[in-house]
Amino acid sequence: MPYALFEDDDQLSRAFPTEKACWDHAEHAGLLDQESERLEDGLTIRPCPVDKLTDAKPDVDNWELPQLQVSDMSKKDLMRHADNADRQAAQTIDDAVKDNLKKAADDYRKEAEETR
């Protein structure tokens, strides 16, 4: 059952998969009173409807990296794309996506080495 942060009847946050995840979000956002570790006045955490976007699972099996025309790219651009792919790989939690991004970064670097 998903949970969200509310003020009166207004949902203030996205739906979180567990109550603990919602509490963690509230703490990270600075919404807990430091002394009592309770939510600020007027705020509650309670069950909510499932967010369509929160509940959506990525279609990893059909996901592909965008195709770039590497033949038209400079060595500097190729290295920039490799660095971007590495940063995105470090931020994703999906192992299949992470592997694809790391492979793309390696491919960009290989192409950059072959570019004059």
C-alpha positions as CSV (number, residue, x, y, z in Angstrom):
1,M,0.0,0.0,0.0
2,P,1.5,3.4,-1.0
3,Y,1.9,6.3,1.5
4,A,2.2,10.0,1.0
5,L,2.7,13.2,3.0
6,F,-0.5,15.2,3.5
7,E,-1.5,18.6,4.9
8,D,-5.1,18.4,5.9
9,D,-6.6,16.6,2.9
10,D,-4.1,17.8,0.3
11,Q,-1.5,15.3,-0.8
12,L,1.9,17.1,-0.8
13,S,4.2,14.3,-2.0
14,R,4.3,11.6,-4.5
15,A,3.2,8.1,-3.4
16,F,5.9,6.1,-1.7
17,P,5.8,2.3,-1.7
18,T,6.1,2.0,2.1
19,E,5.3,4.2,5.1
20,K,9.0,4.0,6.1
21,A,10.0,5.4,2.7
22,C,7.6,8.3,3.1
23,W,9.0,9.0,6.6
24,D,12.5,8.9,5.2
25,H,11.5,11.5,2.5
26,A,9.9,13.7,5.2
27,E,13.1,13.6,7.2
28,H,15.3,14.3,4.2
29,A,13.1,17.3,3.3
30,G,13.5,18.7,6.9
31,L,9.8,18.3,7.8
32,L,10.4,16.6,11.2
33,D,10.7,18.5,14.4
34,Q,14.3,17.9,15.5
35,E,13.5,17.4,19.2
36,S,10.4,15.2,19.0
37,E,11.1,13.6,15.6
38,R,7.4,14.2,14.8
39,L,6.1,15.8,11.6
40,E,5.6,19.6,11.7
41,D,2.1,20.7,12.7
42,G,-0.6,20.0,10.2
43,L,1.4,17.3,8.3
44,T,0.5,13.6,8.3
45,I,1.6,10.5,6.5
46,R,-1.2,8.2,5.5
47,P,-2.2,5.7,2.8
48,C,-2.9,7.2,-0.6
49,P,-3.9,6.1,-4.2
50,V,-1.1,4.7,-6.3
51,D,0.6,7.3,-8.6
52,K,0.6,6.1,-12.2
53,L,4.1,7.5,-12.7
54,T,5.4,6.1,-9.4
55,D,4.0,2.7,-10.1
56,A,5.3,2.5,-13.6
57,K,8.1,0.0,-14.2
58,P,10.8,0.8,-16.9
59,D,10.6,-1.3,-20.0
60,V,14.2,-2.5,-19.7
61,D,13.9,-5.3,-22.2
62,N,13.0,-2.8,-25.0
63,W,15.1,0.1,-23.9
64,E,17.8,1.3,-26.2
65,L,20.4,4.1,-26.1
66,P,19.7,6.7,-28.7
67,Q,21.7,6.3,-31.8
68,L,24.1,9.1,-32.4
69,Q,26.1,9.8,-35.6
70,V,29.5,9.3,-34.1
71,S,31.2,9.8,-37.4
72,D,30.2,13.5,-37.4
73,M,31.4,14.0,-33.8
74,S,34.6,15.5,-32.6
75,K,36.9,13.7,-30.1
76,K,35.9,16.2,-27.5
77,D,32.2,15.6,-28.1
78,L,32.7,11.8,-27.9
79,M,34.5,12.1,-24.6
80,R,31.7,14.4,-23.3
81,H,29.1,11.8,-24.2
82,A,31.2,9.1,-22.6
83,D,31.4,11.1,-19.3
84,N,27.7,11.7,-19.4
85,A,27.0,8.0,-19.9
86,D,29.3,7.2,-16.9
87,R,27.5,9.8,-14.7
88,Q,24.1,8.4,-15.6
89,A,25.2,4.8,-15.0
90,A,26.4,5.9,-11.5
91,Q,23.0,7.3,-10.7
92,T,20.7,4.5,-12.0
93,I,19.7,1.6,-9.8
94,D,18.6,-0.7,-12.7
95,D,21.4,-3.1,-13.4
96,A,20.5,-3.6,-17.1
97,V,20.3,0.1,-17.8
98,K,23.6,0.6,-15.9
99,D,25.3,-2.0,-18.0
100,N,24.0,-0.4,-21.2
101,L,25.2,3.0,-20.2
102,K,28.7,1.6,-19.2
103,K,28.9,-0.1,-22.6
104,A,27.9,3.1,-24.4
105,A,30.6,5.0,-22.4
106,D,33.2,2.4,-23.5
107,D,32.0,2.6,-27.1
108,Y,32.3,6.4,-27.1
109,R,35.8,6.3,-25.7
110,K,36.8,3.7,-28.3
111,E,35.4,5.8,-31.1
112,A,37.2,8.9,-29.6
113,E,40.5,7.0,-29.7
114,E,40.0,6.3,-33.4
115,T,39.1,9.9,-34.2
116,R,41.8,12.3,-35.2
